[in-house]
């Protein structure tokens, strides 16, 4: 087409134009129409192909946007008639110069733009209610919205909304009551402490309820795990098998933070060997885990203990550093700059105890997002520096984007 247009353009500049002016002008006009029709046809076809599955195939869109759905049905019929007419002619120049074709395409493009805007506004309203929809592909989002009254279908896409959850166990007829969640590794977390959750109403509402239920359940189970650890009277090697892997790690980090600060208090009170004594206890507990992981264990249990070893090795190294550097106060930056976890009544002493993360002057409430039982990378001094940088950035309401070679732990750290 472009080659022919250039050829005609050259004829228009010829000194012999007068002889063929009528034919050359006609060809210039017709080729220009072919170009305009092709451009507009591509634009209309692209929008129509994208919207057809949504406005024709999605009951949710038809129900929520009835006026735009009817408008699209009219566009759909008109566009198919247009395509059929072009297909019957089988000549690009003749088909493109059919009277009214370009006007019809422009009209369809304008109406499709209205449908696109209405759909975008509709999806935006859903995303504002349930922000995790922002990270889901449009096709999957519409599949979720279309099947909102069938939770068992929605649950098939749960891993796109909750990264650590592979599936939900539903009961009832039809299945609509969440009894438990299963991680990507196969760990099952029953909603046994806070009760099952019925999924009813609009999908974006009950998905928010599901996230709140997950957090309430994990918070309740964390409180029970800490209580069992401190008052159960059992060996740690027995205790760890009775609780969710993620909560076991959080509990051991809470104990490390609080026991280290207790050692600091004893040092300040005159017991100079308190930190060394606690460090020896750490090494003994770590040695017990190493012996335990060498025994016969299921894969999930082995991974749980290996993750404990990874985190507690770092805790051991931190305490040895504090001893070697003769740090005697918990106000020292070498301790203040560590990522510390506490189970405390904060910020109001009258509040129920909850899990809080501290680093320097930054503090955050633990989010209780279920992560499953994935492997953990070794924590290095660089990781510690990123912890401090990232928490300070969040504290100052700024962003943080670690950069560096692949496989160094950027994603896991953040």
N, C-alpha and C positions, 0 to 999 in steps of 0.2 A: 504493500500500500504506500509506504513512504517513498519507495523508488518511483512508483507511478506518479505520485504527487510532485516529486522533484522534476520528473520529465515534463509534466504539464506546465509546471512553473517556468521551465526553460522555454517552452513553446510560447508562453505569454510574453516573454522578453524578445521573441524573434521579430525581425523586421518584416517577415512574411505573414504576421498574425492576421492581417485584414482578410486574407483569403479564407482562413479557417477559424475566425474569431468565435463564431457561434458554437461550433463543435468543441473548441478548446475551453470556452467559458462553461459550457454544459458539463464537460468532464471535470473541470475544476470544482464546480458546485457539487456534483455527484460524489466525487472522491472525498470532498470535505464532509459531506453528509455521512459517508461510510465511516470516516474517522470518528466523527462525533457520536454516531450510533454505537460503534464498537466500544468507545470509552464509557458511555453511559450504560450500555448493556453489561459490561464487566462489573461496574459499580453496583448496579441493581442485582445482578446475579449473585455477587458476593454477599450482599446484605440479605437477600432472599434465602440463600442456602443456609446462612447462619440462623435466621429467625424461624425458618419453616419448622424445624424440629421442636422449637420452643412454643410457638403459638398454635401449631397444629397438633403436636404430640403431647404437650404438657397440660394436664387437667388443672394444675395449680395456677398456671398463667391464665388460662381461660376463665377461671373462677375469680381471680384477683384483678384481671384487666379485661373485662368483657368488651368494652368499647374498642380497645386496641386489637383484641382478638378478632372482632368482626371486621375491623378495617383491614387486618392482614388477610383474612379470608378473601375479601374483594380483590386485594392486590394479587394474591396467589392465583385466583381464577384468571385475572387479566393478564398476568405474566405468562401463564401456561398457554393462553390463546395466542399471545404474541410470539412465543417460541414455536408454536405449531405452525403459524403463518410463515415464519422465516424458514422453517424446515421444509415446507412444501415448495417454496420458490427455488431454493438451491442455487441462488445467484446473489452474491453479496451486494452488488450495486443496485439491482432491482429491489431486493428485500430492504435495504437500508433507506431507499428513497420512497418507500410507501408513505403516502400522505398521513400525517398525524402520528407516525411511529415515534419520532423524537420527543414530541410533546407528551405522548403516553409514558415514555420512559422517564422523562423529567418528573411527571406527576407521581409515578410509582416511587421514584427515588425520594421525593419529599415526604410521601406517606410512610415509607419504610424508615425514614429518619425519625419520624414521630413515634413509630412503634419501638425503635431502638431506645429512644430517650425514655419512654414510658417503662420499658423493661429494665433499663439501668436504674431508674428511680425506685422501681419495685424491689430490685435486688439490693440496692443500697439501704432501703428501709429494713430489710431482713438482716443485713450485715451489721447495722448499727445496734440492733437488739442482741445479736450473737456475733461478736467481732471475729471469731475464728472462721467465719464464712469468707472473710477477706483472703484467706490462704487456700481456698478451695477453687478448683477449676469451675467455670460457669456451667459446663455440662453436668458435673457431679452435684453442684449446688442445686440445679433445677431438678435433678433426680431425687435429691433429699427432700426438697420442698414438695415435689409432686407426690411423694409417698409419706408425707408427714403424718397421716393417720394410720400408717402401718409401720410401727416402730421396728418390727423385725427386719424390714427392708432397709430402713435408715441405719440400723445397727451394722449393716454390712460395710458402711463407709466410715465407721467410728474411728478407724486408725488414721484417717485424714484429719480428724478433729482433735483426737487425743493421741499424741504420738506414741505414748507408752502403752496404750490399750489396743490389743489386737481384736478382741471380741467381747461381747456382753452376753451373759446367760440370762435369757428371758423366760418367764413362766406365764401361765394363763392361756386362755383361748379366746381370741387370738393372742400370741405371745406379746405382752406389752408391759410386764413388770420386771425390772432389773433386779436380779438376785446377787450377781457377782460380776466382776470384770477379770479378764485374763490378759496378761502381758504378752509381748511379742516372744518372750522366752518360755511361756507356758505357766508362769506363776499365777495362781488364782487368788483373788482377794474378795471374799464374800462380804456383802453388806450386813454382817451379822450383828454389829454393835448399834447401828442407827436404823436398821430395818430396810426392807426392799423399797424400791422406788417405782411407782406406776408412771408410765410415760403417756400422758393424756394432754389434749389441747393442741396448740400450735407447736410445730416442731422447734422453732427457735426458742420458745419458752421452756419446753421440757428438756432441751439440750443444756440450757443454762441451769436448770434444776439438777441435771445429771452431774454437771461439774461441781455444783455446790454440795451435792451428796457425796461425791468422791472425796472432796476436801474435808467434809465433816467426818466421814468414816475414817480417813487416814489420821485426822487430828485426834479422834477418840481412841483409835488403836495405838497411836504414839503415846498418849497419856498412860494407857494400860501397860504398854511395853516398858516405859520408864518406871512405873510403879512395880512391875514384876521384877525388873532388874535390881531395884534398890531394896525391895522388901520380900521378894519371893524366896530367898534363902537357898537358891539353887546355884550350881556352877554356871558360869557364863557359857560354857560349851554345851550345856543343856538348854539354857534360856534362848539362845539364838535360833534354834530350830522351830520355836513356837510362834515366831513373829515374821511379818512381811520384811523382805530383804531391805528395802529402802528405809524402813523405820528402824531396823537393827543398826544400820549405818548412822542414821541421825542420832539414835540413842547413845551409841559409843562416842560420837563427836561431842554430844552434850556432856557426857561424863568426863571426857578428856578436858574440855574447857573449864568445867567447874572444879575438877580435882587439881588442875594446874593452878587456878586462882586460889584454891584453898592452901596449896603448898606455898604460894607467894605470901599469903597471910601469916602462915607459920614462920616463914623466914623473917618477915618483918617483926614478928613477936619474939624472935630470938633463936628459933630452931634453924640453924644454918644448913642442916643436912636434909631439910624437908623435901626440897626439889630432887635431890639425889635419891632419896628413899622412894619417891613416887616414880622416878625414872626407872628404878629397878623393878617396880611393880609392873610398869608398862612392858618392859622387856620380857618379864615372866608371862604376862598375858599374851604377848605376841608369839612367844615360843610355844605356848599351849595351842594357839591357832595353827601354827605350822605343823605341829604333831597331828592335830585333828584333820587337816587337809590332806595328809598323807594316807589317811585311812580310807575305808570303803564308803563312798558317799554317792548320792544321786547328783546329777549334773547341776541342778539348781542349787542344791546345798553347797556343792563345791564352789560354785561361782560366788555365792553369798560370802563364804569364808575367805575366798581369794580377794574379794573387794574389801572386806574388813582388814585383811593383811596390808593391802595397798594403802588404805587411809591411815591405819595405825602405825605403819612404818614412817609415814610423814610426821605423824604426831610425835613419835619417838625421837625423830631427828630434830624436831623443833625444840623439844625439852632438853636434848643434849646440847643444842646450840645455846639455849638460855643458861645452862650450867657452865659451859666453856667460856661464855662471854661475861660470866658473873653478873647476870641480870637478877636483881633482888626485889624489883617492884613491878607490879602489874601495870603501872602507868608508863613503863618503858616502851619506846616505840617498837622495839623488836618483838614485844608481845602484843602491843596494841595493833600492829600492822598485820596480825594473823587473822584468818577467817575463823571466827569463833561462833559456836552455836550454844544457845542457852534455853532452858525451860523455866521461864520466870513470869511473875506477875508484872507486866510492863505494857504501857507506860504508867498506868494507874495501879498502885498496889492492891486495889480492891478488885481488879480484873481477874478472871480465871487465868491460871497459868497457860502459857502458850509458847511456841517455839519462835525464837528470835535469832537473827544473824547479825553479828557485829563485826565491823572492821574499821579501825580508827574511830572517827566520829560518825560514820555511816551505820545505820541500822535498818533492818527490813524484817517484816513478818514473814515467816516461812510460808510458802504458797501452797504446800501439800498437793502439788501436781504429781500424779502417779507416773513414775519413770520406768517401772518394771525392775528387772534384775540384770541389766546389761553390764558388761565388763567395764572396769574403770582404768584409766591410764595412770601411770605413775605421776605423782605430784612433784614437780621440780621447783627450784628457787624462782625460775621464770614464771611458773604458774602462780606462785605466791605474789609476785609483783603484779601480774595481771589481775588477780583477785582484788588487790588494793586499788589499782587503777580503775577497774570496772565498777567497783562498789562506790568509789568516790564520784565517778561520772554519773551514776544513777542518783546518788545523794544530791548532786548539783543539777539534776534534771537535764543531763547531757547524754549524748550517745557514746558508744564505745564499740570499735570495730577492730579486733586484733588482726594483724596481718603477719604472714610468715610462711615458711615451707609447709607442704602437705604432711599430715600425720603427726604434727607437733602438739595437737590438743586444743586448737583454737575454739572449735565448736563445743567440745565438751566443757571447756573452762567457762565459756560465757553461758 
